[in-house]
């Protein structure tokens, strides 16, 4: 039971969110019956299913097999870092940013078994990469899905308006990767070892993943998640005990805190005030608000006052960089790393990336002349 409840006791970020929620509750106008509806339960169910599936593949040992092949294929740290960064950006365009991280972060963690590598830095760059790559398509991240549904652009047209920003940010990140990772040769530490993996568990996890994707498409995510839970309960119960359940509570707390924030009396007139602002103010507001409440809740809040145009789409995606709460993908990646130092190391790269992305994005917006 220690494995089950331990994460809740040591999760400082969760404790901070709970304290913040209690503080907001003291000044907000709401009823307790409204709180369950404040949570985006489809997102929580999807995240729960992905957590179990990723843990299933990780427990099968197959990530170790792939990790061993990677360190044998790439001979220098820089080439490996470029491959992982580009893969994260590419996968996030059509698998969404969180799914890309659920694939790549466990794989990256497995690399430390075979070579001395800056694994935490690799994970940081993967988190930055999914923020840059996922902004390209309407299905790359939750905020784009919201904007796409509220707008009047087709898939290709939406991707077309995002392409200039995506190209600049992904290219910049790859250049930064070249600077931050050396050409130091990768020295294998376990060249003669063999990787043992559980084929039945891997096959079951892959099949369940396909089933879960289908259930998401059919809007039956809960049934898909329950099917995963039932199979693992019979086949590999330890997966359910070792899962980071506190991550789900973190997301629930974030949704509730955003709801309480919107119920503050001082913010009741905010939508009307936002509509009277200039485009530049809209841009800065969307980027800045994303830093505080994350870019998905910021998108929800701003869509009540602003159209789902290119300016808003660029701004909330840029807001995924910078501070940790800017994007939920940041939280997922850093928690999976299980390294306390990574939390502040992340900001050494993400804050400069935010400044560059905001400046480049505004410059591109002025050049295109689109609104």
C-alpha positions in Angstrom: 0.0 0.0 0.0 3.0 2.3 0.4 3.5 2.3 -3.3 -0.1 3.3 -3.8 -0.2 6.2 -1.3 3.4 7.2 -1.2 3.2 9.6 -4.2 0.3 11.5 -2.6 2.4 12.1 0.6 5.5 13.3 -1.2 3.9 15.2 -4.1 4.7 18.9 -3.2 3.1 20.2 -6.4 -0.2 18.5 -5.4 0.0 20.0 -1.9 0.6 23.4 -3.4 -2.4 23.1 -5.7 -4.6 22.0 -2.7 -3.5 25.0 -0.7 -4.2 27.3 -3.6 -7.6 25.8 -4.1 -8.5 26.4 -0.4 -7.3 30.0 -0.7 -9.4 30.6 -3.9 -12.4 28.9 -2.3 -12.4 31.5 0.4 -12.9 34.3 -2.1 -14.9 32.7 -4.9 -18.7 32.5 -5.3 -19.6 28.8 -5.9 -21.5 25.8 -4.6 -19.9 22.4 -3.9 -22.3 20.8 -6.3 -20.6 22.7 -9.1 -17.2 21.3 -8.5 -17.6 17.9 -10.2 -18.7 19.6 -13.4 -15.6 21.8 -13.3 -13.4 18.8 -14.1 -12.8 17.8 -17.7 -13.5 14.1 -16.9 -12.9 12.9 -20.5 -9.3 14.2 -20.2 -8.9 12.5 -16.8 -10.2 9.2 -18.2 -7.9 9.5 -21.3 -4.9 10.3 -19.1 -5.7 7.4 -16.8 -5.9 5.0 -19.7 -2.6 6.2 -21.2 -0.8 6.0 -17.8 -1.8 2.3 -17.5 -0.9 1.4 -21.1 2.5 3.1 -20.8 3.2 1.4 -17.5 2.2 -1.9 -19.1 4.7 -1.5 -22.0 7.4 -0.3 -19.6 6.8 -3.3 -17.2 7.1 -5.7 -20.2 10.7 -4.6 -20.6 10.4 -3.7 -24.3 11.5 -0.1 -23.8 14.8 -1.6 -22.6 15.1 -3.5 -25.9 14.4 -0.3 -27.9 16.8 1.7 -25.7 19.6 -0.8 -26.3 19.1 -0.5 -30.0 19.1 3.3 -29.9 22.4 3.6 -28.1 23.9 1.1 -30.5 22.5 3.0 -33.6 23.6 6.5 -32.5 27.3 7.0 -31.6 27.2 10.6 -30.4 25.1 12.3 -27.8 24.1 15.1 -30.2 22.8 12.8 -32.9 20.8 10.9 -30.3 19.4 14.1 -28.9 18.4 15.4 -32.3 16.7 12.2 -33.1 14.7 12.2 -29.9 13.8 15.9 -30.1 12.7 15.6 -33.7 10.7 12.4 -33.0 8.9 14.1 -30.1 8.0 17.1 -32.3 6.9 14.8 -35.2 4.9 12.3 -33.1 3.0 15.1 -31.3 1.6 16.5 -34.6 -0.7 13.4 -35.0 -0.5 11.5 -31.8 -1.1 14.6 -29.5 1.6 15.9 -27.2 0.8 13.8 -24.2 0.8 10.5 -26.1 4.1 11.4 -27.7 5.6 11.9 -24.2 4.1 8.6 -22.9 6.0 6.9 -25.7 9.3 8.7 -25.6 9.9 9.5 -21.9 9.9 5.9 -20.7 12.1 5.0 -23.7 14.5 7.7 -22.8 14.6 6.6 -19.2 15.6 3.1 -20.3 18.7 4.5 -22.0 20.5 5.1 -18.7 20.8 1.3 -18.3 23.1 1.1 -21.3 25.1 4.4 -21.3 26.0 7.5 -19.3 23.7 10.1 -20.9 22.1 13.4 -19.8 18.7 11.7 -19.6 17.0 14.6 -17.7 18.1 17.1 -20.2 16.8 14.8 -23.0 13.4 14.7 -21.3 13.4 18.5 -21.0 14.0 18.9 -24.7 11.3 16.3 -25.5 8.8 18.3 -23.4 9.8 21.5 -25.3 9.6 19.6 -28.6 6.0 18.3 -28.1 4.9 21.9 -27.3 6.5 23.1 -30.6 5.5 20.2 -32.8 1.9 19.8 -31.5 0.9 23.3 -32.4 1.0 22.5 -36.1 -2.2 20.4 -36.4 -5.8 20.7 -35.0 -5.3 17.4 -33.2 -1.8 18.0 -31.8 -3.0 19.2 -28.4 -6.2 20.0 -26.4 -6.1 23.8 -27.0 -5.9 23.3 -30.8 -8.9 20.9 -30.7 -10.9 23.5 -28.8 -9.8 26.3 -31.2 -10.6 24.1 -34.3 -14.0 23.3 -33.0 -14.8 26.9 -32.3 -13.4 28.2 -35.6 -14.4 27.8 -39.2 -11.2 26.4 -40.7 -10.7 22.9 -42.1 -7.9 20.7 -41.1 -5.5 21.8 -43.9 -6.3 25.5 -43.5 -5.8 25.3 -39.7 -2.4 23.6 -40.2 -1.5 26.2 -42.8 -2.0 29.1 -40.5 0.1 27.4 -37.8 2.9 26.3 -40.2 5.1 29.4 -40.0 5.2 29.4 -36.3 5.7 25.6 -36.0 8.5 25.8 -38.6 10.4 28.6 -36.7 10.0 27.0 -33.3 10.9 23.4 -34.3 13.9 24.7 -36.3 15.0 26.9 -33.3 14.7 24.0 -30.9 16.7 21.7 -33.1 19.4 24.4 -33.3 19.3 24.7 -29.5 19.7 21.0 -29.3 22.9 21.1 -31.3 24.2 23.8 -28.9 23.2 22.1 -25.7 24.4 18.5 -26.5 28.0 17.7 -27.3 29.4 15.4 -29.9 30.7 13.3 -27.0 30.8 9.6 -28.0 28.2 7.4 -26.3 30.1 4.8 -24.2 28.0 1.7 -23.6 28.1 0.4 -20.1 26.3 -2.9 -20.7 27.4 -4.1 -24.1 27.2 -7.8 -23.4 24.0 -7.8 -21.4 20.8 -9.2 -22.7 17.4 -7.6 -22.4 14.7 -9.8 -21.0 11.1 -8.8 -21.8 7.6 -10.2 -21.4 6.1 -10.7 -24.8 2.5 -11.5 -23.6 2.4 -8.3 -21.5 3.7 -6.2 -24.5 1.2 -7.8 -26.9 -1.7 -7.2 -24.4 -0.6 -3.6 -23.9 -0.4 -2.9 -27.7 -3.8 -4.5 -28.3 -5.3 -2.6 -25.4 -3.8 0.6 -26.8 -5.5 0.0 -30.2 -8.8 -0.7 -28.4 -8.4 2.5 -26.3 -7.8 4.6 -29.5 -11.0 3.1 -31.0 -12.9 3.8 -27.8 -11.7 7.4 -27.9 -12.9 7.8 -31.5 -16.3 6.4 -30.6 -16.6 8.6 -27.5 -16.5 5.5 -25.2 -13.2 6.3 -23.4 -14.6 5.2 -20.0 -15.3 1.7 -21.3 -11.9 1.5 -22.9 -10.2 2.6 -19.7 -12.2 0.1 -17.6 -11.2 -2.7 -20.0 -7.5 -1.8 -19.6 -8.0 -1.8 -15.8 -9.7 -5.2 -15.8 -7.0 -6.8 -18.0 -4.1 -5.5 -15.9 -6.0 -6.4 -12.7 -5.9 -10.0 -13.8 -2.6 -10.1 -15.8 -0.3 -7.7 -14.0 -1.7 -6.3 -10.8 1.6 -4.7 -9.8 1.2 -2.2 -12.6 -1.9 -0.7 -10.9 -0.1 -0.5 -7.6 3.0 1.3 -9.1 1.0 3.8 -11.2 1.4 7.5 -10.5 -2.2 8.0 -9.4 -1.4 11.3 -7.8 -0.9 12.7 -11.3 -4.6 12.3 -12.0 -5.4 14.2 -8.7 -3.0 17.0 -9.8 -5.0 17.4 -13.0 -8.3 17.3 -11.2 -7.0 20.0 -8.7 -5.9 22.2 -11.6 -9.3 22.1 -13.2 -11.0 22.9 -9.9 -8.6 25.7 -9.2 -9.2 27.3 -12.7 -13.0 27.0 -12.1 -12.6 28.8 -8.7 -10.4 31.4 -10.3 -13.1 32.2 -12.9 -15.6 32.6 -10.0 -13.7 35.4 -8.3 -16.0 38.5 -8.2 -13.1 40.6 -9.6 -13.1 38.6 -12.9 -16.8 38.8 -13.7 -16.3 41.8 -16.0 -13.2 40.3 -17.5 -14.7 39.1 -20.9 -16.1 42.5 -21.7 -12.8 44.2 -20.8 -10.8 41.7 -23.0 -12.9 42.5 -26.1 -11.9 46.2 -25.8 -8.1 45.4 -25.8 -5.8 45.7 -28.8 -4.5 42.7 -30.6 -1.1 43.1 -28.9 -2.8 43.1 -25.5 -4.7 39.9 -26.5 -1.5 38.3 -27.5 0.3 39.1 -24.3 -2.7 38.2 -22.2 -3.0 34.8 -23.8 0.7 34.1 -23.3 0.8 35.4 -19.8 -2.5 33.7 -18.7 -1.2 30.4 -19.9 1.8 30.7 -17.6 -0.5 30.9 -14.6 -3.4 28.5 -15.3 -2.0 26.5 -18.3 -2.8 27.0 -21.9 -5.8 24.7 -22.1 -7.8 26.5 -19.4 -6.6 29.8 -20.7 -8.0 28.9 -24.1 -11.3 28.0 -22.6 -11.5 31.3 -20.7 -10.4 33.5 -23.6 -12.8 31.9 -26.1 -15.6 33.4 -24.1 -14.4 36.8 -25.2 -12.2 36.3 -28.3 -12.7 34.6 -31.7 -10.8 31.4 -32.4 -8.4 33.1 -34.8 -4.7 32.8 -35.6 -3.6 35.3 -33.0 -5.2 33.4 -30.2 -4.0 30.0 -31.5 -0.4 31.2 -31.7 -0.5 32.9 -28.3 -1.8 30.0 -26.3 0.5 27.5 -27.9 3.5 29.8 -27.3 2.2 30.0 -23.7 3.1 26.3 -23.3 6.7 27.3 -22.9 8.0 29.2 -19.9 6.8 28.2 -16.5 5.9 24.6 -15.6 2.1 25.1 -15.5 2.2 26.6 -19.1 1.4 23.2 -20.6 0.0 20.1 -19.0 2.6 18.2 -21.1 5.4 19.8 -19.1 4.0 18.4 -15.9 3.5 14.9 -17.5 7.1 14.8 -18.8 8.8 16.1 -15.6 6.8 13.8 -13.3 7.7 10.8 -15.4 11.4 11.7 -15.1 11.3 11.1 -11.3 14.2 13.5 -10.8 13.8 16.4 -8.3 16.5 18.5 -9.9 14.7 18.5 -13.3 12.0 20.8 -12.1 14.2 23.8 -11.9 16.6 22.7 -14.7 13.5 22.7 -17.0 13.1 26.5 -16.5 16.7 27.2 -17.6 15.7 26.1 -21.1 11.9 26.8 -21.1 12.0 30.5 -20.0 14.5 31.6 -22.8 12.4 29.5 -25.2 9.3 31.4 -24.1 10.9 34.8 -24.7 12.2 33.7 -28.1 8.9 32.1 -29.1 6.8 35.2 -28.0 9.1 37.6 -29.9 9.3 35.4 -33.0 5.6 34.8 -33.0 4.6 38.4 -32.8 7.1 39.3 -35.5 5.7 36.6 -37.8 2.2 37.8 -37.0 3.0 41.3 -38.0 4.6 40.1 -41.2 1.6 37.9 -42.2 -0.8 40.8 -41.4 -3.5 38.2 -40.4 -5.8 38.5 -37.5 
